[in-house]
Structure formats: structure tokens, C-alpha cells
Amino acid sequence: MSRIAIIYWTGTGNTLEMAKAIEKGVKGAGADVEVFEVESFGGAAKLKDYDGLMFGCPAMGDEVLEEGAFEPFFAEAEGQLADKPVALFGSYGWGGGAWMESWAERTRGDGAKLFGDGLAVENAPDDEALAACEKLGADFAASL
């Protein structure tokens, strides 16, 4: 059975809501999944314990990852992403989701096996967006 970590940061709760829907999809596909708020994950060295990684962070400021907790964690994690299956998700309120494109490009540059191009949801996830999150979780788990 594949082991997946969902690691996220949320400010308003939108990314947490997405993470929960993704978790539901992963479980439905029969994989083992653990969900962590980024500050409770325990450091990038722990990433090796998982077969697949799903990172969630909303767009902040000028279309960047959250800079207080998530960005430092992700920068540390980048050295361990080579050949690792990774999926990205998050929400945005402006800018058309350009932060996701940059984040996906960065993750590919780290040598990760990026699943899709990242799931970006505008504002709070509605029923359609939550269904897309659940599908992402199921499809990612099935790909491992």
C-alpha cells in the first residue's frame, strides 16, 4: 500500500478544506495517507518516509508561497524531491493562479515527478472544486 503525506499551510481555511477533500480521495483509492499542517510535519528529512507527497499552499502577496512557514519548509524539501511523485494544490484570490505555474515549474526543476500542473482553486472551494480535489487525491494515489 502506498504511503502519502499531504502537507499544507492555510490562512483562511480554504487550503485545509482542499486538503481534507484530497485526503478523502486518497483513502477512497486505498492508499495510506497522513495530513499535516506544515509546521507540525517535523522537517524535510521525514519526506523520505512517503511514497508520494502532496503540498498545499495558497497564493500570497505578489503570487508567492506563504513566506513565514511554508516557503522555508519547501525550500528545505526541494533537495529531496528528485524522482519523488509530487502533487501541488492551493487557492488564490487574484492574479489568475500564476503562483501555481511558478511553483510547478520550480518543482519540476527540482527533479520531482510532478503529477499534473497543480490544482489551483479561486477563492473558497465550492462543490465542484472539492470534487476536483477528491479526484486529484484518488488519481494521485492510483498513479503510485
VOLUMSE-710721 format. One record per atom (N, C-alpha, C): residue in three letters; atom name; x negated, y, z. Coordinates in steps of 0.02 Angstrom, whole numbers, plus 50000, padded with zeros to 5 digits. Layout:
% residues N
@aa->ALA, at->CA, east->X, north->Y, up->Z
...
***
This chain:
% residues 144
@aa->MET, at->N, east->49958, north->49941, up->50000
@aa->MET, at->CA, east->50000, north->50000, up->50000
@aa->MET, at->C, east->49955, north->50062, up->50000
@aa->SER, at->N, east->49971, north->50110, up->49957
@aa->SER, at->CA, east->49933, north->50172, up->49953
@aa->SER, at->C, east->49946, north->50216, up->50013
@aa->ARG, at->N, east->49895, north->50252, up->50033
@aa->ARG, at->CA, east->49900, north->50298, up->50089
@aa->ARG, at->C, east->49892, north->50369, up->50063
@aa->ILE, at->N, east->49941, north->50411, up->50076
@aa->ILE, at->CA, east->49942, north->50480, up->50050
@aa->ILE, at->C, east->49946, north->50529, up->50108
@aa->ALA, at->N, east->49907, north->50583, up->50103
@aa->ALA, at->CA, east->49911, north->50638, up->50151
@aa->ALA, at->C, east->49942, north->50698, up->50115
@aa->ILE, at->N, east->49992, north->50728, up->50147
@aa->ILE, at->CA, east->50021, north->50791, up->50124
@aa->ILE, at->C, east->49996, north->50844, up->50173
@aa->ILE, at->N, east->49958, north->50892, up->50148
@aa->ILE, at->CA, east->49927, north->50943, up->50191
@aa->ILE, at->C, east->49951, north->51011, up->50166
@aa->TYR, at->N, east->49982, north->51050, up->50209
@aa->TYR, at->CA, east->50014, north->51112, up->50186
@aa->TYR, at->C, east->50003, north->51169, up->50236
@aa->TRP, at->N, east->50016, north->51229, up->50211
@aa->TRP, at->CA, east->50022, north->51289, up->50252
@aa->TRP, at->C, east->50087, north->51323, up->50232
@aa->THR, at->N, east->50123, north->51350, up->50281
@aa->THR, at->CA, east->50185, north->51385, up->50265
@aa->THR, at->C, east->50190, north->51448, up->50307
@aa->GLY, at->N, east->50219, north->51499, up->50278
@aa->GLY, at->CA, east->50230, north->51561, up->50314
@aa->GLY, at->C, east->50303, north->51571, up->50330
@aa->THR, at->N, east->50345, north->51557, up->50282
@aa->THR, at->CA, east->50417, north->51568, up->50289
@aa->THR, at->C, east->50456, north->51502, up->50297
@aa->GLY, at->N, east->50423, north->51446, up->50287
@aa->GLY, at->CA, east->50457, north->51381, up->50291
@aa->GLY, at->C, east->50471, north->51350, up->50223
@aa->ASN, at->N, east->50462, north->51387, up->50169
@aa->ASN, at->CA, east->50476, north->51360, up->50102
@aa->ASN, at->C, east->50431, north->51301, up->50085
@aa->THR, at->N, east->50366, north->51308, up->50099
@aa->THR, at->CA, east->50319, north->51255, up->50082
@aa->THR, at->C, east->50329, north->51194, up->50127
@aa->LEU, at->N, east->50348, north->51205, up->50189
@aa->LEU, at->CA, east->50365, north->51149, up->50233
@aa->LEU, at->C, east->50426, north->51111, up->50206
@aa->GLU, at->N, east->50476, north->51147, up->50184
@aa->GLU, at->CA, east->50535, north->51116, up->50155
@aa->GLU, at->C, east->50516, north->51074, up->50094
@aa->MET, at->N, east->50472, north->51100, up->50053
@aa->MET, at->CA, east->50447, north->51063, up->49995
@aa->MET, at->C, east->50410, north->51000, up->50017
@aa->ALA, at->N, east->50367, north->51007, up->50067
@aa->ALA, at->CA, east->50328, north->50950, up->50092
@aa->ALA, at->C, east->50373, north->50894, up->50117
@aa->LYS, at->N, east->50427, north->50912, up->50152
@aa->LYS, at->CA, east->50473, north->50861, up->50177
@aa->LYS, at->C, east->50508, north->50824, up->50120
@aa->ALA, at->N, east->50526, north->50860, up->50067
@aa->ALA, at->CA, east->50558, north->50827, up->50010
@aa->ALA, at->C, east->50508, north->50783, up->49973
@aa->ILE, at->N, east->50446, north->50805, up->49968
@aa->ILE, at->CA, east->50394, north->50765, up->49936
@aa->ILE, at->C, east->50382, north->50702, up->49978
@aa->GLU, at->N, east->50380, north->50709, up->50044
@aa->GLU, at->CA, east->50371, north->50651, up->50088
@aa->GLU, at->C, east->50427, north->50600, up->50077
@aa->LYS, at->N, east->50487, north->50623, up->50069
@aa->LYS, at->CA, east->50544, north->50579, up->50056
@aa->LYS, at->C, east->50533, north->50539, up->49992
@aa->GLY, at->N, east->50509, north->50572, up->49940
@aa->GLY, at->CA, east->50495, north->50538, up->49877
@aa->GLY, at->C, east->50440, north->50487, up->49882
@aa->VAL, at->N, east->50387, north->50505, up->49919
@aa->VAL, at->CA, east->50331, north->50459, up->49929
@aa->VAL, at->C, east->50355, north->50396, up->49965
@aa->LYS, at->N, east->50393, north->50406, up->50019
@aa->LYS, at->CA, east->50418, north->50349, up->50057
@aa->LYS, at->C, east->50464, north->50306, up->50015
@aa->GLY, at->N, east->50506, north->50339, up->49974
@aa->GLY, at->CA, east->50551, north->50302, up->49930
@aa->GLY, at->C, east->50515, north->50259, up->49879
@aa->ALA, at->N, east->50454, north->50279, up->49863
@aa->ALA, at->CA, east->50413, north->50241, up->49815
@aa->ALA, at->C, east->50374, north->50186, up->49850
@aa->GLY, at->N, east->50380, north->50182, up->49916
@aa->GLY, at->CA, east->50348, north->50128, up->49953
@aa->GLY, at->C, east->50277, north->50141, up->49977
@aa->ALA, at->N, east->50254, north->50203, up->49974
@aa->ALA, at->CA, east->50186, north->50218, up->49997
@aa->ALA, at->C, east->50188, north->50241, up->50070
@aa->ASP, at->N, east->50131, north->50236, up->50102
@aa->ASP, at->CA, east->50122, north->50260, up->50170
@aa->ASP, at->C, east->50103, north->50334, up->50165
@aa->VAL, at->N, east->50137, north->50377, up->50203
@aa->VAL, at->CA, east->50124, north->50449, up->50197
@aa->VAL, at->C, east->50121, north->50480, up->50267
@aa->GLU, at->N, east->50076, north->50529, up->50273
@aa->GLU, at->CA, east->50071, north->50569, up->50334
@aa->GLU, at->C, east->50073, north->50642, up->50312
@aa->VAL, at->N, east->50109, north->50683, up->50350
@aa->VAL, at->CA, east->50116, north->50754, up->50335
@aa->VAL, at->C, east->50081, north->50794, up->50389
@aa->PHE, at->N, east->50040, north->50842, up->50368
@aa->PHE, at->CA, east->50001, north->50882, up->50414
@aa->PHE, at->C, east->50006, north->50956, up->50397
@aa->GLU, at->N, east->50017, north->50998, up->50447
@aa->GLU, at->CA, east->50006, north->51069, up->50439
@aa->GLU, at->C, east->49930, north->51076, up->50437
@aa->VAL, at->N, east->49903, north->51116, up->50393
@aa->VAL, at->CA, east->49832, north->51117, up->50379
@aa->VAL, at->C, east->49789, north->51123, up->50442
@aa->GLU, at->N, east->49810, north->51162, up->50490
@aa->GLU, at->CA, east->49770, north->51172, up->50550
@aa->GLU, at->C, east->49769, north->51111, up->50595
@aa->SER, at->N, east->49814, north->51064, up->50584
@aa->SER, at->CA, east->49816, north->51004, up->50626
@aa->SER, at->C, east->49785, north->50943, up->50591
@aa->PHE, at->N, east->49759, north->50952, up->50531
@aa->PHE, at->CA, east->49733, north->50895, up->50493
@aa->PHE, at->C, east->49669, north->50867, up->50523
@aa->GLY, at->N, east->49625, north->50908, up->50547
@aa->GLY, at->CA, east->49565, north->50881, up->50578
@aa->GLY, at->C, east->49502, north->50885, up->50536
@aa->GLY, at->N, east->49502, north->50922, up->50484
@aa->GLY, at->CA, east->49440, north->50932, up->50445
@aa->GLY, at->C, east->49437, north->50891, up->50382
@aa->ALA, at->N, east->49398, north->50917, up->50335
@aa->ALA, at->CA, east->49394, north->50887, up->50268
@aa->ALA, at->C, east->49363, north->50817, up->50268
@aa->ALA, at->N, east->49324, north->50800, up->50318
@aa->ALA, at->CA, east->49293, north->50734, up->50320
@aa->ALA, at->C, east->49346, north->50679, up->50323
@aa->LYS, at->N, east->49404, north->50695, up->50349
@aa->LYS, at->CA, east->49459, north->50647, up->50356
@aa->LYS, at->C, east->49492, north->50630, up->50288
@aa->LEU, at->N, east->49479, north->50670, up->50236
@aa->LEU, at->CA, east->49510, north->50659, up->50171
@aa->LEU, at->C, east->49494, north->50591, up->50142
@aa->LYS, at->N, east->49435, north->50565, up->50157
@aa->LYS, at->CA, east->49414, north->50501, up->50129
@aa->LYS, at->C, east->49458, north->50443, up->50153
@aa->ASP, at->N, east->49497, north->50453, up->50205
@aa->ASP, at->CA, east->49541, north->50401, up->50232
@aa->ASP, at->C, east->49604, north->50390, up->50191
@aa->TYR, at->N, east->49614, north->50430, up->50139
@aa->TYR, at->CA, east->49676, north->50428, up->50100
@aa->TYR, at->C, east->49662, north->50411, up->50027
@aa->ASP, at->N, east->49710, north->50375, up->49996
@aa->ASP, at->CA, east->49705, north->50358, up->49925
@aa->ASP, at->C, east->49726, north->50416, up->49880
@aa->GLY, at->N, east->49769, north->50459, up->49906
@aa->GLY, at->CA, east->49793, north->50516, up->49868
@aa->GLY, at->C, east->49805, north->50575, up->49915
@aa->LEU, at->N, east->49797, north->50635, up->49888
@aa->LEU, at->CA, east->49804, north->50696, up->49927
@aa->LEU, at->C, east->49853, north->50743, up->49893
@aa->MET, at->N, east->49898, north->50772, up->49933
@aa->MET, at->CA, east->49946, north->50820, up->49907
@aa->MET, at->C, east->49938, north->50883, up->49949
@aa->PHE, at->N, east->49920, north->50938, up->49916
@aa->PHE, at->CA, east->49907, north->51001, up->49950
@aa->PHE, at->C, east->49963, north->51050, up->49934
@aa->GLY, at->N, east->49989, north->51085, up->49986
@aa->GLY, at->CA, east->50041, north->51134, up->49976
@aa->GLY, at->C, east->50024, north->51200, up->50007
@aa->CYS, at->N, east->50030, north->51254, up->49968
@aa->CYS, at->CA, east->50016, north->51321, up->49993
@aa->CYS, at->C, east->50053, north->51371, up->49949
@aa->PRO, at->N, east->50086, north->51420, up->49979
@aa->PRO, at->CA, east->50119, north->51472, up->49939
@aa->PRO, at->C, east->50069, north->51522, up->49911
@aa->ALA, at->N, east->50092, north->51560, up->49863
@aa->ALA, at->CA, east->50053, north->51617, up->49837
@aa->ALA, at->C, east->50053, north->51672, up->49889
@aa->MET, at->N, east->49996, north->51701, up->49900
@aa->MET, at->CA, east->49990, north->51755, up->49949
@aa->MET, at->C, east->49959, north->51815, up->49915
@aa->GLY, at->N, east->49971, north->51874, up->49942
@aa->GLY, at->CA, east->49938, north->51935, up->49919
@aa->GLY, at->C, east->49936, north->51941, up->49844
@aa->ASP, at->N, east->49876, north->51943, up->49819
@aa->ASP, at->CA, east->49865, north->51952, up->49747
@aa->ASP, at->C, east->49857, north->51884, up->49713
@aa->GLU, at->N, east->49910, north->51840, up->49721
@aa->GLU, at->CA, east->49910, north->51774, up->49689
@aa->GLU, at->C, east->49850, north->51731, up->49711
@aa->VAL, at->N, east->49842, north->51724, up->49777
@aa->VAL, at->CA, east->49788, north->51683, up->49804
@aa->VAL, at->C, east->49817, north->51635, up->49856
@aa->LEU, at->N, east->49777, north->51586, up->49876
@aa->LEU, at->CA, east->49795, north->51541, up->49930
@aa->LEU, at->C, east->49792, north->51580, up->49996
@aa->GLU, at->N, east->49830, north->51557, up->50045
@aa->GLU, at->CA, east->49829, north->51588, up->50111
@aa->GLU, at->C, east->49757, north->51588, up->50137
@aa->GLU, at->N, east->49733, north->51647, up->50159
@aa->GLU, at->CA, east->49662, north->51655, up->50172
@aa->GLU, at->C, east->49639, north->51641, up->50243
@aa->GLY, at->N, east->49685, north->51638, up->50291
@aa->GLY, at->CA, east->49665, north->51628, up->50360
@aa->GLY, at->C, east->49649, north->51556, up->50378
@aa->ALA, at->N, east->49690, north->51509, up->50355
@aa->ALA, at->CA, east->49682, north->51438, up->50372
@aa->ALA, at->C, east->49674, north->51394, up->50310
@aa->PHE, at->N, east->49717, north->51404, up->50260
@aa->PHE, at->CA, east->49718, north->51357, up->50204
@aa->PHE, at->C, east->49657, north->51364, up->50159
@aa->GLU, at->N, east->49640, north->51425, up->50139
@aa->GLU, at->CA, east->49583, north->51435, up->50094
@aa->GLU, at->C, east->49518, north->51407, up->50124
@aa->PRO, at->N, east->49502, north->51423, up->50187
@aa->PRO, at->CA, east->49441, north->51394, up->50215
@aa->PRO, at->C, east->49442, north->51317, up->50216
@aa->PHE, at->N, east->49499, north->51288, up->50232
@aa->PHE, at->CA, east->49504, north->51215, up->50231
@aa->PHE, at->C, east->49494, north->51188, up->50160
@aa->PHE, at->N, east->49529, north->51218, up->50111
@aa->PHE, at->CA, east->49524, north->51193, up->50043
@aa->PHE, at->C, east->49453, north->51201, up->50016
@aa->ALA, at->N, east->49420, north->51256, up->50032
@aa->ALA, at->CA, east->49351, north->51266, up->50010
@aa->ALA, at->C, east->49306, north->51211, up->50037
@aa->GLU, at->N, east->49317, north->51191, up->50099
@aa->GLU, at->CA, east->49279, north->51137, up->50129
@aa->GLU, at->C, east->49296, north->51070, up->50095
@aa->ALA, at->N, east->49360, north->51061, up->50080
@aa->ALA, at->CA, east->49384, north->50998, up->50050
@aa->ALA, at->C, east->49358, north->50988, up->49979
@aa->GLU, at->N, east->49344, north->51042, up->49943
@aa->GLU, at->CA, east->49325, north->51037, up->49873
@aa->GLU, at->C, east->49267, north->50990, up->49860
@aa->GLY, at->N, east->49221, north->50985, up->49905
@aa->GLY, at->CA, east->49164, north->50941, up->49896
@aa->GLY, at->C, east->49182, north->50867, up->49898
@aa->GLN, at->N, east->49243, north->50851, up->49919
@aa->GLN, at->CA, east->49265, north->50781, up->49925
@aa->GLN, at->C, east->49321, north->50762, up->49876
@aa->LEU, at->N, east->49334, north->50805, up->49828
@aa->LEU, at->CA, east->49391, north->50792, up->49783
@aa->LEU, at->C, east->49372, north->50756, up->49718
@aa->ALA, at->N, east->49308, north->50747, up->49705
@aa->ALA, at->CA, east->49288, north->50713, up->49643
@aa->ALA, at->C, east->49318, north->50644, up->49639
@aa->ASP, at->N, east->49352, north->50631, up->49583
@aa->ASP, at->CA, east->49384, north->50566, up->49569
@aa->ASP, at->C, east->49441, north->50548, up->49616
@aa->LYS, at->N, east->49465, north->50596, up->49656
@aa->LYS, at->CA, east->49519, north->50584, up->49703
@aa->LYS, at->C, east->49585, north->50606, up->49670
@aa->PRO, at->N, east->49638, north->50564, up->49673
@aa->PRO, at->CA, east->49703, north->50586, up->49648
@aa->PRO, at->C, east->49731, north->50642, up->49693
@aa->VAL, at->N, east->49749, north->50698, up->49661
@aa->VAL, at->CA, east->49772, north->50757, up->49697
@aa->VAL, at->C, east->49833, north->50786, up->49662
@aa->ALA, at->N, east->49881, north->50809, up->49702
@aa->ALA, at->CA, east->49939, north->50846, up->49677
@aa->ALA, at->C, east->49944, north->50911, up->49716
@aa->LEU, at->N, east->49968, north->50964, up->49684
@aa->LEU, at->CA, east->49974, north->51030, up->49714
@aa->LEU, at->C, east->50046, north->51053, up->49712
@aa->PHE, at->N, east->50067, north->51091, up->49763
@aa->PHE, at->CA, east->50134, north->51119, up->49764
@aa->PHE, at->C, east->50136, north->51181, up->49807
@aa->GLY, at->N, east->50186, north->51223, up->49795
@aa->GLY, at->CA, east->50195, north->51283, up->49835
@aa->GLY, at->C, east->50247, north->51328, up->49805
@aa->SER, at->N, east->50262, north->51382, up->49842
@aa->SER, at->CA, east->50312, north->51430, up->49819
@aa->SER, at->C, east->50281, north->51498, up->49809
@aa->TYR, at->N, east->50316, north->51539, up->49772
@aa->TYR, at->CA, east->50293, north->51607, up->49758
@aa->TYR, at->C, east->50353, north->51653, up->49754
@aa->GLY, at->N, east->50342, north->51718, up->49764
@aa->GLY, at->CA, east->50396, north->51766, up->49761
@aa->GLY, at->C, east->50386, north->51819, up->49708
@aa->TRP, at->N, east->50330, north->51818, up->49675
@aa->TRP, at->CA, east->50313, north->51867, up->49624
@aa->TRP, at->C, east->50258, north->51839, up->49580
@aa->GLY, at->N, east->50243, north->51871, up->49525
@aa->GLY, at->CA, east->50186, north->51853, up->49485
@aa->GLY, at->C, east->50194, north->51792, up->49439
@aa->GLY, at->N, east->50251, north->51761, up->49439
@aa->GLY, at->CA, east->50262, north->51706, up->49393
@aa->GLY, at->C, east->50225, north->51641, up->49408
@aa->GLY, at->N, east->50194, north->51637, up->49466
@aa->GLY, at->CA, east->50160, north->51574, up->49484
@aa->GLY, at->C, east->50088, north->51568, up->49458
@aa->ALA, at->N, east->50057, north->51624, up->49441
@aa->ALA, at->CA, east->49989, north->51622, up->49414
@aa->ALA, at->C, east->49940, north->51590, up->49464
@aa->TRP, at->N, east->49953, north->51596, up->49529
@aa->TRP, at->CA, east->49909, north->51566, up->49578
@aa->TRP, at->C, east->49904, north->51491, up->49569
@aa->MET, at->N, east->49959, north->51459, up->49548
@aa->MET, at->CA, east->49958, north->51387, up->49539
@aa->MET, at->C, east->49913, north->51368, up->49480
@aa->GLU, at->N, east->49916, north->51406, up->49427
@aa->GLU, at->CA, east->49873, north->51393, up->49369
@aa->GLU, at->C, east->49799, north->51398, up->49389
@aa->SER, at->N, east->49782, north->51449, up->49428
@aa->SER, at->CA, east->49713, north->51458, up->49451
@aa->SER, at->C, east->49692, north->51401, up->49497
@aa->TRP, at->N, east->49737, north->51382, up->49542
@aa->TRP, at->CA, east->49723, north->51330, up->49590
@aa->TRP, at->C, east->49714, north->51262, up->49555
@aa->ALA, at->N, east->49756, north->51249, up->49506
@aa->ALA, at->CA, east->49750, north->51187, up->49467
@aa->ALA, at->C, east->49684, north->51185, up->49429
@aa->GLU, at->N, east->49665, north->51240, up->49398
@aa->GLU, at->CA, east->49602, north->51244, up->49362
@aa->GLU, at->C, east->49543, north->51232, up->49410
@aa->ARG, at->N, east->49546, north->51264, up->49466
@aa->ARG, at->CA, east->49494, north->51256, up->49517
@aa->ARG, at->C, east->49489, north->51183, up->49540
@aa->THR, at->N, east->49545, north->51151, up->49550
@aa->THR, at->CA, east->49547, north->51081, up->49573
@aa->THR, at->C, east->49519, north->51034, up->49520
@aa->ARG, at->N, east->49537, north->51046, up->49457
@aa->ARG, at->CA, east->49508, north->51007, up->49402
@aa->ARG, at->C, east->49432, north->51016, up->49400
@aa->GLY, at->N, east->49410, north->51078, up->49411
@aa->GLY, at->CA, east->49339, north->51093, up->49411
@aa->GLY, at->C, east->49302, north->51057, up->49467
@aa->ASP, at->N, east->49338, north->51039, up->49519
@aa->ASP, at->CA, east->49308, north->51001, up->49575
@aa->ASP, at->C, east->49302, north->50926, up->49558
@aa->GLY, at->N, east->49328, north->50907, up->49499
@aa->GLY, at->CA, east->49324, north->50837, up->49478
@aa->GLY, at->C, east->49381, north->50794, up->49502
@aa->ALA, at->N, east->49432, north->50825, up->49532
@aa->ALA, at->CA, east->49490, north->50787, up->49555
@aa->ALA, at->C, east->49530, north->50760, up->49496
@aa->LYS, at->N, east->49565, north->50706, up->49508
@aa->LYS, at->CA, east->49612, north->50679, up->49459
@aa->LYS, at->C, east->49679, north->50713, up->49472
@aa->LEU, at->N, east->49687, north->50773, up->49444
@aa->LEU, at->CA, east->49746, north->50814, up->49458
@aa->LEU, at->C, east->49808, north->50783, up->49425
@aa->PHE, at->N, east->49860, north->50773, up->49465
@aa->PHE, at->CA, east->49922, north->50745, up->49442
@aa->PHE, at->C, east->49966, north->50803, up->49418
@aa->GLY, at->N, east->49977, north->50808, up->49354
@aa->GLY, at->CA, east->50016, north->50863, up->49326
@aa->GLY, at->C, east->49979, north->50929, up->49332
@aa->ASP, at->N, east->50017, north->50983, up->49331
@aa->ASP, at->CA, east->49988, north->51050, up->49334
@aa->ASP, at->C, east->50005, north->51087, up->49398
@aa->GLY, at->N, east->50035, north->51052, up->49446
@aa->GLY, at->CA, east->50057, north->51084, up->49508
@aa->GLY, at->C, east->50130, north->51103, up->49503
@aa->LEU, at->N, east->50165, north->51095, up->49558
@aa->LEU, at->CA, east->50236, north->51113, up->49562
@aa->LEU, at->C, east->50244, north->51179, up->49597
@aa->ALA, at->N, east->50264, north->51230, up->49560
@aa->ALA, at->CA, east->50274, north->51297, up->49587
@aa->ALA, at->C, east->50349, north->51313, up->49587
@aa->VAL, at->N, east->50374, north->51334, up->49645
@aa->VAL, at->CA, east->50445, north->51349, up->49653
@aa->VAL, at->C, east->50451, north->51423, up->49672
@aa->GLU, at->N, east->50496, north->51458, up->49637
@aa->GLU, at->CA, east->50506, north->51528, up->49652
@aa->GLU, at->C, east->50552, north->51535, up->49712
@aa->ASN, at->N, east->50527, north->51571, up->49763
@aa->ASN, at->CA, east->50563, north->51584, up->49825
@aa->ASN, at->C, east->50580, north->51520, up->49862
@aa->ALA, at->N, east->50636, north->51520, up->49898
@aa->ALA, at->CA, east->50656, north->51461, up->49936
@aa->ALA, at->C, east->50679, north->51406, up->49889
@aa->PRO, at->N, east->50658, north->51343, up->49902
@aa->PRO, at->CA, east->50679, north->51289, up->49857
@aa->PRO, at->C, east->50754, north->51275, up->49862
@aa->ASP, at->N, east->50787, north->51275, up->49805
@aa->ASP, at->CA, east->50858, north->51257, up->49802
@aa->ASP, at->C, east->50863, north->51181, up->49791
@aa->ASP, at->N, east->50923, north->51157, up->49782
@aa->ASP, at->CA, east->50933, north->51085, up->49774
@aa->ASP, at->C, east->50894, north->51057, up->49715
@aa->GLU, at->N, east->50893, north->51094, up->49660
@aa->GLU, at->CA, east->50856, north->51071, up->49601
@aa->GLU, at->C, east->50781, north->51067, up->49615
@aa->ALA, at->N, east->50755, north->51118, up->49649
@aa->ALA, at->CA, east->50684, north->51119, up->49666
@aa->ALA, at->C, east->50667, north->51062, up->49715
@aa->LEU, at->N, east->50711, north->51050, up->49763
@aa->LEU, at->CA, east->50698, north->50996, up->49811
@aa->LEU, at->C, east->50700, north->50928, up->49777
@aa->ALA, at->N, east->50743, north->50920, up->49727
@aa->ALA, at->CA, east->50744, north->50858, up->49688
@aa->ALA, at->C, east->50679, north->50851, up->49649
@aa->ALA, at->N, east->50652, north->50906, up->49623
@aa->ALA, at->CA, east->50588, north->50904, up->49587
@aa->ALA, at->C, east->50531, north->50886, up->49635
@aa->CYS, at->N, east->50535, north->50910, up->49697
@aa->CYS, at->CA, east->50485, north->50892, up->49748
@aa->CYS, at->C, east->50488, north->50818, up->49764
@aa->GLU, at->N, east->50548, north->50792, up->49773
@aa->GLU, at->CA, east->50556, north->50721, up->49788
@aa->GLU, at->C, east->50529, north->50679, up->49730
@aa->LYS, at->N, east->50544, north->50700, up->49669
@aa->LYS, at->CA, east->50519, north->50665, up->49610
@aa->LYS, at->C, east->50443, north->50668, up->49607
@aa->LEU, at->N, east->50414, north->50725, up->49623
@aa->LEU, at->CA, east->50341, north->50731, up->49624
@aa->LEU, at->C, east->50311, north->50680, up->49672
@aa->GLY, at->N, east->50339, north->50676, up->49732
@aa->GLY, at->CA, east->50315, north->50628, up->49781
@aa->GLY, at->C, east->50319, north->50556, up->49757
@aa->ALA, at->N, east->50377, north->50538, up->49728
@aa->ALA, at->CA, east->50386, north->50470, up->49703
@aa->ALA, at->C, east->50339, north->50455, up->49644
@aa->ASP, at->N, east->50334, north->50502, up->49598
@aa->ASP, at->CA, east->50292, north->50490, up->49539
@aa->ASP, at->C, east->50218, north->50487, up->49558
@aa->PHE, at->N, east->50197, north->50530, up->49604
@aa->PHE, at->CA, east->50127, north->50529, up->49626
@aa->PHE, at->C, east->50111, north->50463, up->49661
@aa->ALA, at->N, east->50155, north->50441, up->49705
@aa->ALA, at->CA, east->50144, north->50377, up->49740
@aa->ALA, at->C, east->50141, north->50320, up->49690
@aa->ALA, at->N, east->50185, north->50320, up->49641
@aa->ALA, at->CA, east->50187, north->50267, up->49591
@aa->ALA, at->C, east->50124, north->50267, up->49548
@aa->SER, at->N, east->50091, north->50324, up->49542
@aa->SER, at->CA, east->50032, north->50328, up->49499
@aa->SER, at->C, east->49969, north->50300, up->49532
@aa->LEU, at->N, east->49972, north->50288, up->49596
@aa->LEU, at->CA, east->49912, north->50264, up->49632
@aa->LEU, at->C, east->49905, north->50189, up->49628
***
